[in-house]
Amino acid sequence: MMIAIIDYKMGNLRSVQNALSRLGATFEVTADAATIRRADHVLLPGVGNCAEAMHNLRESGLIPVIKQLRQPVLGICVGLQVMCRDSEEGAANGQLTTCMNIFDAHVRRFPDSAEFKVPHMGWNTLGNLEKKLFDGIHSGDSVYYVHSYYPTLCPDTIATTRHGLMFSAALKYEQFYATQFHPEKSGDVGERILKNFISL
């Protein structure tokens, strides 16, 4: 089994590669459409700016490739956000950044608050879990976050976290899965989530 890690110049590839290596998984970092299409599983990781990520995906021609995939796909952090409807990040002249519209969620910026810092950084707990991706994971288990923008709650939500407000910690639509947190940095819990994804 081969996992394609999509390289669209948004960083975070090394930690994902290290996590998959620890699991003994076979993977390839690639921006080649044919390689991505024939992979058994596909990972779309990313850190940074959602608008920049969408620009890179458009430039690479990978948006239609990703949307047409039929194998299990897992987006991580910005990889989740680009699969939502739109994002406030990088919005210009009142126009939101248009995303891939796979998930029925919008990406919004956390409101500034003295109590709840932005960015939301560090460990936080999961709740309202649906199984498959979260098999063996329990409400109250903690995962690692680094983000200033969050996906809203929607019918595709399969896990939640609260940071001042409740947001989608993970999303699922058909064979597309995504986590706002970083499973590759989330210890044993994150490792179990990656194992569950690989077993889909």
Secondary structure, 3 states (H helix, E strand, C coil): CEEEEECCCCCCHHHHHHHHHHCCCEEEEECCHHHHHHCCEEEECCCCCHHHHHHHHHHHCCHHHHHCCCCCEEEECHHHHCCCCEEEEEEECCEEEECCCCCCCEEEECCCCCCCCCCEEEEEECECCCCCCCCCCCCCCEEEEEECEEECCCCCEEEEEECCCEEEEEEEECCEEEECCCHHHCHHHHHHHHHHHHCC
